Each structure stands twice: as C-alpha cells, then as structure tokens.
Amino acid sequence: MRINIKYCWFVLCLAINSCAQTSNKNVEFFKDTPAYELAIEVQKGNLKKIEEIVKENPDLMDYSNPETGSNVLMLSIYVENFKSFKKLLELGANPNYINPKTKYSVLMESIIYFGSSLEWREDNRYAELLLNYKADPNYAVENDFVNQDNNYVTASSPLLKASRINLSLVKLLIKYGADPYKKLGETEETPFSSAVARGKFDIVNYYIDSLKFDVHQPMKKVIRKPKNELVTFYVQDYVVNNLMYQKLKDSSVNVDKDKERWELIEKLEAMGVDFRNYDYKKNYE
C-alpha cells in the first residue's frame, strides 16, 4: 500500500493543533462551568459557533471563571485570537468588564506583551478596538490590595501599563483621554516614573517633550525595608546612580553603549536637573 507522506503530515499537524486548542490552561479554567463550550470556541476562533452560543445565552460573556476571574473576552486576549475578540464585542461583550479578583479592566488586560519569549511582538489592536467601544482609559486600581485568594494585586491603570511597553500604546491612550499625570497607590507612581524606571527612553522623551512633564517633581515614593519607610525618589535616582554618572562623565568611557541614557541625562541637565550635587538614594525596590 502506498502511503501519502504529505497527507500523513497534514493529519498529524491537525491532531497537534486540535490538542493544543483543548489544552490551553486559560481555557481549562472554564472547565465545569456554563461557559466552557464558549471558551473552547473562542480559542478556536469558530465565529459561527460563538455567535450561536452567545445568542442562545448572552450572559455567558459575563461569566467569570472561578480560578482567575477572567471572562471569555479576556480569554480571547490571552489566547491571542483577535477574530474571536472582535466577534464578542460585536455581540455585545462588555468593553469595561472588571475582573472580580484583580479589579483589572479588560482594557488593562489587553495591554501586554504578545507572543512568547522566542518572539515578543506589539499588538495594539485589542486596546484600540476596546477604546472604540468606549472602554474607559482612566479606569484604575487606585491602591495595592490583597484579594480573596490572598494574592497581592498592585495599583495600576491602562496608561501605567502602556508606559512599560510601547510608545504607540501610550499615544493611543492619550488620544482617547487618558490622564498622564494621575498618581496611584501609596507610592504615588505615575506613568512617567514607570517609563523612566524601565528605561523606555522614547516614552520618557514623549512625556517630557510633548506633555511637558515636570522633571523636578517627586517621581515616586519607594517603600524601603526593613523599616518599611516611604522614601521620595526623583528622576536622578532612576536615570543613573552616582557611580554610573561619574563613569559617563569620564571621557575614556564609550558612552555609545548607553547613548539613549546619556542623551536623556544631557537633556535633563539642560532643564536644570542636578546630577553633580545630588545625594543619590540606593538599594531601592
């Protein structure tokens, strides 16, 4: 009997794909719940079946799985199926759904790195579509808290998260009215301080050049152990520490290795930020 190798390989790929579609942990969180069938179809991207299920029982779109608190709209983000995501919104999914366990909104959940450690990529379509459906760009978890599962949840907002990821997301949220000056939590973190702390120099420069962020004001209060005292940090503490600044000022050092940071230092110096006579705070966060 002659075996068609290409056909066998095709069938094998289908089988592997089928297994992958039913074994995703985010889908399995819905197991033994009324929304499990819908969750499976959301991952598959079976738009016809999704519509049939939702029209029969629209409440399934708001069902929170008992493990993580996410609903199927959030699930479509986690499994990176934009077709399912778009279809759910067209069918009336809530663009301002709040996870009851984390208090994070679906917009906040859409602001993540997509792909994997092998290939991270930007995908702003989820956030943009949510904003088009009137998602609130200024919703925020105002303070850190410990939830019912004894998990620690940090204060956050869509713009705070975006400021750690990419500039286009930041601009998108600003366009839809996000407040770039809002301070969150006991530490009074801002989107600007978040961008500086993570070395997102393009975002930092946008806040300074386009939004005229005051670089002289306190950036964040840091909880310093062991006394758990709140210590106020300024831009100097995040951009460089004293040792690094001295190295950068040394003409023998190849500053091209840290060109963006050096350019930011020079910009801040021109704006009156003093790096020479500043008592740097160390051992933070």
TIMIBA-914091 format. One record per atom (N, C-alpha, C): x, y, z. Coordinates in steps of 0.001 Angstrom, whole numbers, plus 500000, padded with zeros to 6 digits. Each point is the difference from the previous one (the first is absolute). Example, Ala and Ser with C-alpha at 12.3 -4.5 7.8 and 13.67 -1.06 7.14 Angstrom:
513190494310507800499110501190500000500900501200500000499650501050499280500820501190500060499230501090500730
END
This chain:
500854498802500000499146501198500000500889501247500000499688500944499135500777501226499898499510501021501022500940500570500747499659500975501043500314501405499507499031500865500107500188501402499637500603500738501194501314500267499922500714500606501129499459501395500323499740500766498939499504501359500220498656499996500719499131499037499607498681499922500627500139499613501473500885499035500286500198499570501387500513501153500866500912500779499425500540501150500727498920501044500269499112500187499016498884500939500147499071499559501125499686498715500039499109499466501040500649500133501369501316499727500060500711500123501260499962501437500525500204500950499091499954501415500391498624500390500520498960499497499338498632500273500451499776499437501398500534498802500223499822499362501306500713500788501090501227500439499709500759500785500969499292501305500292499499500652498939499281501251500151498737499824500822499306498880499762498767499714500729500280499813501480501098499284500302500366499796501397500339501328500669500732500824499272500406501299500545498796500852500316498962499889499145498824500838500178499181499599501215500121498781500480499211499553501140500824499906501273501301500308499947500844499819501165500506501325500577499626501123499387500445501286500509499465500202501419500901500370500911499602500103501405498941501063500221500055501090499207499004501059500155498606499529499615499931499096499021498721499404499627499538499047501085500935499215500531499649498992501007499503500608501303500296501258500231499461500664501188498468500074499946499447499883498791498539500054499836499349498617500074500813498971500171499467498639500041499013499859501157498958499233499751498935499774500990499222501282500306500021500942499060499188501213500133499078500086498781498945500787500082499091500143498857500671500597498762501123500695500178500642500689498877501123499190499355500147498727500386501128499216499503499942499787498488498834499660499484499876499791498552500322501282499240499515501130500501500291501284499363501499500295500053500634499696501122501438500235500139500791499202498960499599498764499785500673499150499004499867500608498603498796500463499667499768500559498670500708501345499826500141500730501084500728501268499953501459499740499644500584498987500618501382499689499669500133499520498552499059499206499565500039499483498622499775501107498970499263501037500404499644501049499045498838499595499113499150499128500517498825499532499257498887501047500161499981500980499124499108501146500163498530499626499901499683499069499123498608499571499846499489499356501277500819499138500585499598499310501227499940500982501169500933500931500048499986501024501051498689500773499957499597500399498810498756500761499847498793499181500417499974498716499642498885499123500369499880499886501515501123499779500667500000499820501455499588501284500706500546501122499556499716501282500654498552500427499794499481499786498810498604500381499744499040499162500832500397498777500286499160499134500839500085500403501469501187500461500424500178500410501397501038501117500088499580501251499797500935501141500022500742500166501319499418499525501105500617500170501311501332499265500126500240499041499117501254499249500073501211500892499753499809501106499303501129500894499738500487500702501259499126500117501005500386500654501254500392499004501082499990498715499649500302498985501010501483500038500375500285500079501293501385500018500483500425498592500386501111499532499461500445498671500417500478500060501448499780498952500765500271500037501442501474500015500368500868499683499054501424499924500317500678501367499941499776500719498911500720501267499799499095501222499947498700499785499821499070501127499923499827500570498614500713499474499015499877500522498634498714499509499350499531500741499002498864499555499204500510499618498607499084499661499092500442499523498688500607501109499148499622501252500261500613501106499255501482500114500382500281499906501286501391499986500443500728498769499463499293498880499996500594498765499479500463500167498563499210500667499179500376500178498592501303500790499867500291500862500982501273500729500014501133499050500367499778499190501038501052499097500479500391498966498948499002499533499230500313499003498964500317500671498669499990501338500013500392500808498836499170499671498761498679499977500199499107499783498868499181501267499784500502500864499144499360501291499778498640499851499324499848499002499148498701499782499340498915499727501034500299499145500963499028499702501055499738501230500853501043500730500294499902501223500797499049500992499329500202500222498729499175500939499244498547499518499941499813498719499779498646499445499912499272500163501326500657499753501114499365500130501310499545501441500257500820500956499615499603501402500161498820500336499099500007499473498793498877500230499088498707499411500555500135498925500778498832499327500574499567500618501328500710501051500428499575500717501196500824499766501248501193499417499883500858499814501172500328501353500623500137500013501302500230501233500746501449500464499840500253501155499345501374500491499824500607500535501290499179500105501061500489500464501298499864498916501070500063498761499572499930498894500954501154500100500994499694499750501284501005500051501059500156498605500600501221499517500047500278498715500625499725500116501500499086499189500552499634500149501417501127499647500969501000499273499535501102499608500874501132501026500016500326500549498838501117500947499904499544501454499934498721500205499665499428501331499763500576500656498744500759499262499206500535500532498755498922499961498924499968501036499162499034500049498904500524499226498809499100499694499091500418499285498796500960500844499176499859501328500040500944500867499302501397499840500599500086499960501310501292499787500639500597498658499600499165498983499912500480498668499633500440499936498543499504500908499169500382499992498586501363500641499768500513500663501029501280500695499873501095499102500566500451499093499168500988498998500392500945499755498832501071499260500282500856499510498928499324498774499393499962499941498691499416498852499319501111499089499475499626498776499634500981499059499489500605499197501129501299499751499932500701499220501009501414500526500126500761499370500892501386500426500197500826499809498739499512499183499079500709499787498741499752501139499018498818500632500127499660501087499074498940500898500623500441500967500801499059500972500547499599500973498904498737500408500003499548500942498976498952500940500588499858501132499364498991500969500391498712499721499234498877500093500684498704499854499353499012500910500721499812501184499430499143501005500629498548499919499551499689499017499168498641499920499456498956499786501093500328499214501009499041499709501068499646501270500759501016500743500417499764501239500749499255501020499149500396500118498746499362500998499130498532499673499769499702498726499798498597499624499780499180500223501260500557499686501154499297500252501254499708501481500181500955500829499697499800501452500114498928500480499025499967499405498820498937500338499031498627499601500525499983498963500852498745499552500610499746500682501351500692501115500252499792500848501181500563499404501286501068499236499907500699499582501215500575501227500689500018499996501329500441501158500776501529500023500100500673500984499368501463500059500052500530500453501353499119500537500858500437500514501303499596499109501170499414498835499689499720499069501095501327499598500640500022499873501321501246499636500678499707499209501273500913499143500357500020499409501335500846500956500828499352500746500860500632501141500656501080499614501007499827498854500661500941499603501040500290498507499948501165499619500487500332498587500127499024499354500983499750498704499807499165499285500963500264498495499921499581499303501022500065498540500019498589499487499752499825499179498965498645499584499631499529498789500800498840499508499633499363498912500741500790498697499939500869499870499008500834498806499882501363500192500649500155501101500748501244500342500676501126500318499024499633500494498815500981500439499008500143501512500059501226500475499879500280501432500056499779500613498622499164501016499929499687500679498740500506501434500091500770500420499015500590501335500039499103501035499329500064501216500497499283501116499380500485500168498571499067500292499095500380500119498597498893500684499206500326500311498746499041500607499077500430499637498589499145500222499011500410499719498623501260500755499585500070501295500348501151500798499573501267499616500760499854499639501266501159499561500772500598498745499368499131499069499603500479498774499356500608500293498636499347500851499231500490500323498653501364500665500047500248500769501058501267500719500109501179499072500239499718498742500249501054499000500161500194499189498724499149500265498992499993499110498838500394500699498710499138500919499490500374500669498748499329501357499838500671500851499260499575501389499833498679500120499261499775499168499005498765500110499225498768499752500868500123499094500970498897499764500934499768501220500882501081500601500455499902501208500825499276501100499234500415500241498768499371501041499182498536499688499735499692498733499795498619499589499766499124500336501197500463499670501190499229500258501212499860501499500265501067500754499754499934501456500156498969500575499033499984499500498786499042500453498992498566499808500479499759498920500729498647499710500486499740500588501387500907500853500483499714500749501224500628499497501276500956499068499928500646499517501220500783501118500675499968500028501320500675501048500781501441499576500289500996500673499407501394499588500204500585500432501341499280500830500750500540500553501239499433499315501249499130499037499822499341499346501125500989499175500819499959500181501334500864499251500905499217498860500637500649498865500130499309498819500502500692499419501224499187499553500936500499499251501140500756500818501020500429499304501036500755500637501080501311500582499492500539499370498931501277500467499452499841501161499024498765500325499648499695501116499094500717499862498650499983498796499479500654499756498712499210500637498868500733500526499016499386500585498813500443499216498769499305500151498876500475499377498760501412500434499634500331501265500264501337500502499695501062499264500809499782499873501305500986499324500836500120498530499621498903499404499581500028498610499564500859499827498754499876500946499060500791499939498766501480500213500286500320500949500888501392500272500335500631498797500686499285499423500958500540498881500766500324498801499116499283499874498881500217498856499107500820500356498761500547501195499994500887500373498906499318500125498655498718500376499982499277500211498747500239501450499544501168500226499405500443501367499737499127500731498984499444499286499022499124500672499038498737500505500683499494499227500955498801500410500736500337501145500954501135499902500661500450501062500902500121501328499251500628499951498837500174501225499207498658500558499522499057499115499720498659500455499603499328500750501150500109499458501208499408500668501154500655501369500242501296500056499804500710501268500240499746501005498886500155499574498752499948500920498860498576500373499605499101499017499974498636500251499518499025500351501113500147499362501161499053500220501093500557500930501071501260500433499818500626500975500897499965499550501458500318498739500225499997499469501357501072500698500835499652500356501225500920500707500894501036499022500544501222500102499503501052499048500379500590500296501377499598501104500610500536500366501310499126499499501150498781499594499700499109499554501062500365498573500431499588499607501228500254498624500446499398499009499005500759498948499707499525499020499038499196498886500650500456499582501172499354498866500652500507499902501433499146499455500870500441499671501350500276498505500052501166499660500493500417498604500030499963499490501429499436498818500180499952499385501319501332499314500249500780500542500918501329499472500281499960499127501253500488498780499841500057499079501130501326500201500745500148499534501258499041499162500742498941500791500760500130501334500035499076500810500793498699500284499265499944499632498698498817500285499170499665501491499978501047500818499977499793501437499944499869500453498547499214501042499793499817500555498666501081501036499725500769499793498944501069500912499622499677500582498629500093501304499859499673500669498745501174499933499029499711499561498786501015499890498964499728501007498885501094500497499437499940500956498899500603499372498750499930500746498915500426499442498720501465499558500029500847500704500759501422499623500065500178498569500509499153499598500947500143498665500588499710498897498998499196500315498988499609498989499024500875500016498747500382501180499568500751500084498748501403499454500169500659500386501099501349499507500296500159499917501510501035499255500427500439500164501378501311500774499952500522500391501128501152500890500034501212499403499283500247498712500209501149499344499384499883500013498480498814499679499492499812499972498551500178501399499414499520501007500697500132501363499486501466500376499860500795499656500997501430500315499936500663499283498834499588498769499751500554499256498881499630500649498673498751500443499910499548500623498761500709501329499748500384500671501064500702501269499840501473499788499637500486498768500200501389499683499687500154499859498486500842500831499400500142500013498541500555498691499455500598499181500871500570498738499531498955498909499845498811500264500505498937499005499923499263500126498674499705498882499388499261499994498737498510500160500290499520501225499955498612500253500373499017499546498927500486499628498829499096499516498958499253498747500438500563499268500945499352498799500502498723500340500747499897501212500472498801500423500727499569501366499476499937500100498690499784501287499327498678500657500414498932499230500033498692500571500328499984500560501421500596499253500920500036500471501392500836501274500110501123500017499316500876501177500036499298501217499419499278499818498889499280501119499390498922500527500935499356499086500730498980500430500944500628500782501147501147499545500478500699500720501067500322501418499558500516500129498786500340501336499493498762500880499868498894499409499557498755500767499884499538500474501372500042499089500975499560500359501345500911501057500618501290499879499756500930501025500505499669501363499413499675500029498713499655501270499349498708500579500580499175499129500597498749500442500625500195500328501473501243499917500467500291500395501369500047498877501010499954498749499554500101498875500921501475499827500380500276499962501297501384499972500486500426498560500293500956499521499222500549498672500225501314500058500787500618501160500070501318500123500623499901500087501522499009500742500465499900500261501439498719499387500566499782498760499659498776499338500423500355498794500856499326499860501136500243498879500887499142498805499560500594499129499198499247498889499405499535499003501057498803499512499791499461498967500878500292498643499374500413499064500808500391498694499472499163498904500645500138498799499441499323498811500537498495500190500079499419500471498905498552500189499980499329498898499216498747499802500297499131499010499354500693498647499939
END
